[in-house]
């Protein structure tokens, strides 16, 4: 009977790290308040959120309420409309939720977007 091949620890860690960070665009840490706005059959909704990081087409925020993956929201700061986003994931983190969003129609210049934050 053959022994299972063991994978060196370094290889397993490298493979895990590559899987965790599959992003094509660099993320930039941000620290600002944003508003997530949407409309459904129950009316208009606004949810305050804390933006944590962003990339060319994505944004990670922390909120006190969960949003369903697939929900479409507009993302606004006090000074700018960042765009329309689709919720990709919503993960509980303590008493809050971390929500990852894809912003396909966002301004493509990170210089413009980060100054709006």
MOTA-V506543 format. One line per field, one symbol per residue. phi: phi as a letter, one per 20 degrees, with the letter a starting at -180 (. if undefined). psi: psi as a letter, one per 40 degrees, with the letter a starting at -180 (. if undefined). burial: b if it has 9 or more other C-alpha atoms within 8 Angstrom, else e. A space follows every 50 residues. Layout:
phi = ???
psi = ???
burial = ???
//
This chain:
phi = .eeffeegggffffffffffdefedfedfcbbecddcbcbfepecccfbd fdbbcgcbbdcccececfgnfdcedcdfdbefqecdfebcdfbmedcdde cddfdfgeefffffffe
psi = hiihhihiddddddddddddgeidiiihhigihihhhihaeeaiihhiih hdiiadeihhihieiiihheihiihiadeihdahihhdihhhgbeahhhh ihgdeihehddddddd.
burial = eeeeeeeeeeebeeeeeeeeeeeeeeeeebeebbbbbbeeeeeeeebbbb bbbbbbbbbbbbbeebeebeebbbbbbeeeebbbbbbbbbebeeebbbbb bbbeebbeebeebeeeb
//
